Amino acid sequence: MAEFNLTGDLMSDEYAEIWRWFGWNDVCCPGDIRNLCETAAGEELTIYINSDGGSLIAGTEIYSILHAYKGRKTAHIQSRAASAATVAIMACNRIVAEPVALVCVHNPSTYGRGDADAFRHTAEELDNIKSVILNAYAGRAKISRDEVSALMDRNIWINADQAAEYGLVD
């Protein structure tokens, strides 16, 4: 069995390389997961999660890499899984959360500038991004897509029991 610690901020491979060059090693990027999967070569993976999330693009890329991996995948939330980290682990066959673990789900957000048309366009993009996040959760959740969406609207940290009730962990 191969094990990996998914900790810190999720970011692109390029940003992770720069951050690590400066000595900041508490990051995870899609390349880390790609290397893990190549090294594991089909054996079972256990990924320990302690992450507040980060880049949704990195999170969805990690999701895709894990989704394509042929071996069994278990995510083990030790303390927290938030934001993009929750999206990334939805591709695992099994998600376990410690009794002291927290899971955070929320709507996507961004910064913007421009005129009213630019902000209407940005709002449309955020709605599209939310639908992508819902696609990841929907494959696992025990509650309806609308109920997951309402949960995201609350921008909430939930405990392990609540996450299990909603079907976001096993």
N, C-alpha and C positions, 0 to 999 in steps of 0.2 A: 504494500500500500504506500502511495506517495502522499506526503503532507505538505501543506503550504500555509503560511500566515499572510492573509490578506489584511494588511493594516494600513492605517493612515489614509491619505488622500488618493483617490483614483484620478489618474491623469494620463495624457497621451504618452506614448513611448518617448517622444522627443523631449517633452517637459520633464519626465522622470529622469532622463539621462542628465539634463542640466541640473536639476535639484540634487541628484546623487553626486554630481561632480563637486557641488558646494558642500557636501557632507550630510545633506538631509536625506536619510535613508528610509524614513517612515512613509513610503509612498508605494503605490502599486499601479502597474500599467498593463495593458493587454499583452505586451511582449512577455511579461513575467508569467502570465497564465499560458500563453502559447508555448513557452519553453517548458513549463511544468507538464503540459499535455504531451509534448514530444518526448520528454524524458520518461514519463510514466508509461508511455506506449501501450495504453489500453488497460493498465491495472487500475484498481480502485483509487480514487482521489478523496482526500479529506482536506477541506479548506477551512481554516479557522478564521473567523471574521471578527475584526475589531476596527470598524471604519465608520467615519461620519459621511462617507460618500465622496463626492467631488464631481468630476466631469461626467455628465450623462453619456456623452459620446464614448468615453472610455468604458463606462459601465455597460452600455449596450454591446460594445465590441467584446468585452469579457463574457457577457451572456452568450453571444454567438459562438465564441470559441468553446465554451463549456457545453453548449447545446450540441455542437458537432462532435464532441469527444465521445467515443464509443464506450468507454469504461464507465463504471458506476461512480457517481459523484455525490459526496455528502458535504454540505456546508454546516459548520458548527459555530453558531454565534455565541461568543464567550462573554462579551460585554455590550456591544452595540453593532447594529447594522442600520445605516441610515441612507436615505436618498438613493444615489446611484449604486451604492453597495447592495441595497435590497433588490434592485433591478438585476444586477449581475448574477446574484445567487439564485434567482428564480429558475435558472436552467438546471439546477442540481436535482438529482433524483430524490434526495432527502435533505431536509433542512431541520437541524436540531438547534434549540435555543436553551441556554442555561436558565435556571429560574431567576437569575439576577440580570438577564439580558434585556435590552430594550431595542425596539425596532421603530424607526421613524419613517412615516410616509407623508408626502406632501405634494402639492402641485409644483410644476416646474416654474422657475422664475428667471428673469434676466434683467439686464440693464438696457436702457434705450435712450435714444435721443432723436429728435426730428419733429416733424409736424404731425398733425392729427392723423393724416393718412398713414404715416410711418407707424404710429402707435396702433392703429387698427390692424395693420399688417402684422405687427409684432404679436398682438393678441391672437390673431388667427394662427400664427406659427406656434404659440404656446399651447393652443388647443390641440394642434396636430401632435405636438410633443407629448402632451398628456395622453393622447390616444396610444402612442407607442409604449408609454409606461404601463398603461392599462392592459395592453396586449401581453406584457411580461407577467403581470400579476394574475390576469384572467386564467392562464393555464394552470394555476395552482389554487387560487382562492376558492373557499367554500361559499362565499357570498357572491351576489350578482355583480356584474360590471358596474352598474349604477351605485351599488352600495360601496364598492371599492373606491369609486370616484368621489362619493360623499366623504369617505374616510380621508382621502387625499385632501379634500377641501378643508378639513379640520386642521391640517398641518400638525400631526400628533405623534408623540412618542407613545408606543403601546408596550405593555409587558409581554413576557413569553406566553402566558395563558391567553391573553387577548389575541396575540398573533396566531396561536394555535386555533382558537375559536374561529377566526376569520379565514384560516387555511393558508396563511402566509408562512407558517412553519408547521412541521409535523408533530 
